[in-house]
Amino acid sequence: MDRDKTFVDRVSRQGEEALGRIAEELIASPIVTGAVSRAFEAREKAVQAQEAALGALNIPSAADVERVTRRLRSVSQRLESIEDTLDRLEERLAAAPAPAQKPSRAKAKKP
């Protein structure tokens, strides 16, 4: 049993080392890094073309929707803050004694 475990561990370790060497060689390869770079550039151009097409059709892009979502969250948080402030103000006004009524200063007309 122990022999099987050590064999599995050894094979696993050798596999990890081999994958590590392959990954290092791929990263160091100018051909691979160039291909990855071109793929990212192509993706960016595709995204720009998609946004332009959606804009021409007057359809919001995912970025537009995300921007509006962030703005809506911001407005919602500000509104909650205002509501909280109003709630605290109402509580303070309810707890405060009512001010005494001042007599009216209007003079009665004499007949």
VENSUL-V967310 format. One record per pair of residues at least 24 apart in sequence whose ideal C-beta (glycine too) atoms are under 6 Angstrom apart, sorted by the first residue. I is the first residue (numbers start at 1). GAP is how many residues later the second one is. D is the distance in Angstrom with one decimal. If there is no record, write none. Layout:
<<I,GAP,D> <I,GAP,D>>
//
This chain:
none
//
